[in-house]
Amino acid sequence: MDQVQTDEAVEAGVPGELAGERADRVAARLFAMHSRALLSRWIKSGALLVDGEAVKPNRKLSAGQRLTLTPEATPAEDWATPQPVAFNVVYEDDQLLVIDKPAGLVAHPGAGNPDGTLVNGLLHHRPGQVELPRGGLVHRLDQDTSGLLVVAATRLAQRRLAEAVAQHRIARRYLGIAEGVMTGGQAIDKPIGRDPHHRTRQRVRGDGRPARTRIGVKQRFRAHTYVSAELETGRTHQIRVHLASIGHPLVGDRRYGARGRLPRAPHPEVVLTVRGFQRQALHAHELAFKHPETGERCEFRSPLPKDMSELLAVLTLDAETRGDEH
């Protein structure tokens, strides 16, 4: 994936693994520092060229073709306003930052969230980020998912980290609490695409993009399971969709089928905590990648946030006081 930066444009060659894919999907992989919505807009306006020619989003591409993207200034995507936003900087140097994002914080400006996002906070913390596309973001977390993400601080780092994301060379491991009792871990290999009936949701569908998640069981309770999840691909809402597809939606994830499931004759604290959990119980716990400048392996871990720790404590109390009935 030989990607280079010029003064006005970014170029990339189509790797063999993306041969036969649509132009919009290839662009989303090669230029991951830009949102899909923005890339789609640029493709339609002719800002993305394939071998020097404008193409339609559904054009199938061949290995070796050259994509040239000339980003256009778009008022709706002008993320240049620095604002004080609460988040924890786990690590930073002159090439990158590792952020521990709290639940509830939106990654970047968009529809319904014009400001007050992680990007606005990054610009306040480190003003030079304004020079980078998307404020340096190379991947993101859902608004209500907490935990770690890496942010580039230079164009070189952004290109290399975006390549690493596209080639699945950034290890991302999550912790979650799911409804139901899982008998064991499993690898879920089910394609994911947009739900045609609910535009804000994804779903398992035969014509979707390949998606693979490895699920491990850390602890079982009477009606819930504490799980680990490792992404082999990075589809929107991937862990949430995959767990829901096997009948184990995350606690609090009402968008994907969570119903506040309770064990038989639950401890009163379980009722209050499970039914009152206000987000999907998912935390980006570990992040590992090669440093974009030095090549050294970087590994980071984030402890469970308070709400998930309290949920585990209550489920443990229920299991200890109400027996081990499933």
TIDRENTOR-923247 format. One record per residue (C-alpha): x, y, z; residue in one letter. Coordinates in steps of 0.2 Angstrom, whole numbers, padded with zeros to 4 digits, always signed. Each point is the difference from the previous one (the first is absolute). Example, Ala and Ser with C-alpha at 12.3 -4.5 7.8 and 13.67 -1.06 7.14 Angstrom:
2
+0062-0022+0039a+0006+0017-0003s
//
This chain:
326
+0000+0000+0000m+0012+0013-0006d-0008+0017+0006q+0009+0016-0002v-0005+0018+0004q+0003+0015-0012t-0003+0018+0003d-0018-0001-0007e-0005-0018-0001a+0002-0017+0008v+0003-0015-0012e-0001-0018+0003a+0001-0016-0010g-0014-0013+0001v+0008-0016+0008p-0005-0017-0006g-0011-0004+0015e-0012+0014-0005l+0000-0005-0019a-0019-0001-0005g-0006+0012+0014e-0010+0015-0004r+0009+0017-0001a-0009+0007+0016d+0005-0015+0010r+0018+0000-0006v+0001+0019+0004a-0007-0003+0017a+0014-0013+0003r+0015+0010-0007l-0005+0017+0006f-0007-0005+0017a+0004+0017+0008m-0015+0007-0009h-0018-0005+0004s-0010-0011-0012r-0013+0014-0002a+0013+0012-0005l+0009-0012-0012l-0017-0003-0008s-0003+0018-0002r+0017+0002-0008w-0002-0014-0012i-0016+0007-0006k+0008+0017-0002s+0015-0007-0010g+0013+0003+0014a+0005-0018-0001l+0008-0006-0016l+0004-0018-0006v+0015+0000-0012d-0004+0019-0003g-0019-0002-0003e-0015+0003+0010a-0010-0016+0004v-0017-0004+0008k+0000-0007+0018p-0005-0018-0006n+0014-0001-0013r+0010-0017+0002k+0019+0003+0002l+0015-0011-0005s+0016-0002+0009a+0013+0012-0004g-0012+0014-0005q+0005+0017+0007r-0012+0010+0011l+0003+0019+0002t-0010+0009+0013l+0000+0019+0000t-0010+0005+0016p-0012+0014-0002e-0004+0012+0014a-0018-0003+0006t-0008+0012+0013p-0009-0015+0008a+0016-0009+0003e+0010+0015+0006d+0006-0007+0017w+0011+0014+0004a-0007+0007+0017t+0010-0005+0015p-0010-0003+0016q+0004-0007+0017p-0007-0017+0001v+0003-0013+0013a+0010-0016-0005f+0016-0008+0006n+0016+0000-0010v+0009-0016+0004v+0015+0003-0010y+0007+0013-0013e+0016+0004-0009d+0003+0010-0016d-0008-0013-0011q-0016-0006+0009l-0011+0001+0015l-0009-0015+0008v-0017+0006+0007i-0011-0008+0013d-0017+0006-0005k-0015+0000+0012p-0017-0007-0004a-0011+0014-0007g+0013+0009-0009l-0002+0001-0019v+0016-0002-0010a-0003+0014-0013h-0012+0013-0006p-0015-0006-0010g-0018+0001-0002a-0008+0004+0017g+0018+0003+0008n+0007+0016-0007p+0013+0002+0014d+0005-0006+0017g+0008-0016-0008t+0016-0009+0003l+0007+0009-0015v-0004+0017+0007n+0008-0005+0016g+0016-0006-0009l+0002+0017-0009l-0001+0008+0018h+0013-0012+0007h+0011+0001-0015r-0004+0014-0012p+0011-0007-0014g-0012-0014-0003q-0011+0013-0010v+0013-0003-0014e-0005-0018-0002l-0015-0008-0008p-0013-0004+0013r+0010+0007+0013g+0012-0015-0001g-0013-0014+0003l+0004-0016-0009v-0014-0011+0008h-0014+0004+0012r-0011-0007+0014l-0019+0001+0001d-0006+0014+0010q-0005-0011+0015d+0015-0012-0001t+0014+0005+0012s+0018-0003-0002g+0016+0001-0010l+0003+0007-0017l+0016+0007-0009v+0001+0017-0008v+0013+0005-0012a+0010+0017+0003a+0009+0001-0017t-0005-0004-0018r+0013-0013-0001l-0007-0009+0016a-0018+0002-0007q+0004-0008-0016r+0009-0015+0008r-0013-0002+0014l-0014+0000-0013a+0009-0013-0010e+0002-0010+0016a-0019+0001+0003v-0004-0005-0017a+0012-0015+0000q-0007-0005+0017h+0018+0002+0008r-0007+0010+0015i-0006-0012+0014a-0016+0005+0008r-0007-0010+0015r-0016+0004+0009y-0009-0005+0016l-0018-0001+0000g-0015-0006+0011i-0013-0010-0011a-0018-0006+0004e-0002-0018+0002g+0013-0014+0005v+0012-0005-0014m+0006-0018+0001t+0017+0005-0007g+0010+0011-0011g-0001+0000-0019q+0006+0008-0016a-0015+0010-0008i+0003+0001-0019d-0016+0009-0007k+0000+0014-0013p-0008+0016+0006i-0009+0014-0010g-0012+0014+0003r-0017-0005+0006d-0012+0005-0015p-0014+0004+0012h+0009+0009+0013h+0014+0012-0007r+0009+0002+0016t+0002-0018+0003r+0011-0014-0007q-0005-0018-0002r+0007-0017-0005v-0004-0002-0019r+0006-0011-0014g+0006+0014-0011d+0008+0010+0014g+0019+0003+0003r+0010-0014+0008p+0001+0001+0018a+0008-0011+0013r+0000+0001+0019t+0008-0012+0013r-0010-0001+0016i+0007-0007+0016g-0009-0004+0016v+0007+0008+0016k-0013-0003+0012q-0018-0007+0001r-0014+0006+0011f-0018-0006+0002r-0007+0009-0016a+0015+0010-0006h+0018-0003-0007t+0016+0010+0002y+0009-0001-0017v+0015+0005-0009s-0001+0005-0019a+0014+0002-0012e-0003+0008-0017l+0008-0008-0015e-0010+0012-0011t-0007+0018+0004g-0018+0001-0006r-0012+0013+0008t-0007-0007+0016h+0008-0016-0004q+0001-0008+0018i-0017+0006+0004r-0008-0007-0016v+0010-0017+0002h-0005-0003+0018l-0018+0004-0004a+0000-0012-0015s+0004-0014+0012i-0013+0005+0013g+0011+0009+0012h-0002+0019-0002p+0010+0011+0011l-0008+0006+0016v-0008+0017-0003g+0001-0002-0019d-0018+0003-0004r+0004+0004-0018r+0005-0018-0003y-0013-0009+0011g+0005+0001+0018a-0015-0001+0011r+0006+0002+0017g+0001-0019+0003r+0000-0006+0018l+0004-0016+0009p-0014-0010+0009r-0004+0009+0017a+0014+0013-0002p+0008+0009+0014h-0008+0017+0001p+0016+0009-0005e+0001-0010-0017v-0017+0007-0005v+0005+0018+0004l+0017-0002-0008t-0005-0010-0016v-0015+0010-0004r+0008+0016+0004g+0016-0003-0011f-0001+0014-0013q+0012-0005-0013r+0007-0016-0008q+0011-0009+0012a+0016+0001-0011l+0017+0006+0004h+0016+0001-0012a+0012-0008+0013h+0016-0003-0010e+0008+0008-0015l+0016-0006-0008a+0009+0006-0016f+0018+0004-0007k+0005+0018+0003h-0001+0009-0017p+0017+0008+0001e+0011-0012+0010t-0009-0017-0004g+0000-0005+0019e-0015-0009+0006r-0011+0011+0011c-0013-0008+0012e-0012+0009+0011f-0014-0006+0012r-0015+0009+0008s-0008-0006+0016p-0019-0003-0001l-0010+0016+0003p-0010+0002+0016k-0017-0004-0007d+0006-0017-0007m+0010-0004+0016s-0016+0003+0010e-0010-0010-0012l+0012-0015+0002l+0000+0002+0019a-0019-0001+0001v-0001-0015-0011l+0013-0008+0010t-0010+0004+0016l-0015-0007-0008d+0009-0017-0005a+0007-0001+0018e-0016+0003+0009t-0013-0008-0011r+0009-0015-0005g+0007-0006-0017d-0016-0003-0009e+0000+0004-0018h
//
